[in-house]
């Protein structure tokens, strides 16, 4: 089990990656979607629309999981966080959504009337995730400990990922 203060966890939570957010549908099946996020050292924030499936699922059941995978073939690593989520609205939501948008969109995009205001209008709520568990993986460590550095020493062993 990892913690929020671990270096790899900090790297992924503070980096600009795409996360996968899993929520539970009322029928018990899982809804998973790619999201942008912001980390404030204790909680994770996801901008979304109040009418989105993920927001409606969180309102009905606050259990969520969030996965961040570096998607780096040479240094594949990632984390999975389980936690409880709640919906933020109003000024608090606008503040967190602005942080999230600023993390993923350039200043030019935010200033463009075709882009910045559209994201601000789309994302009218924020999902706040309070982590209850953190699991981390690092294929570089697995390669060193299990494969005797075979993957690092032979880069052609891993086939390229689609982009």
Order of alpha helices (4+ residues) and beta strands (2+ residues): alpha-beta-beta-beta-beta-alpha-beta-beta-alpha-alpha-alpha-beta-alpha-alpha
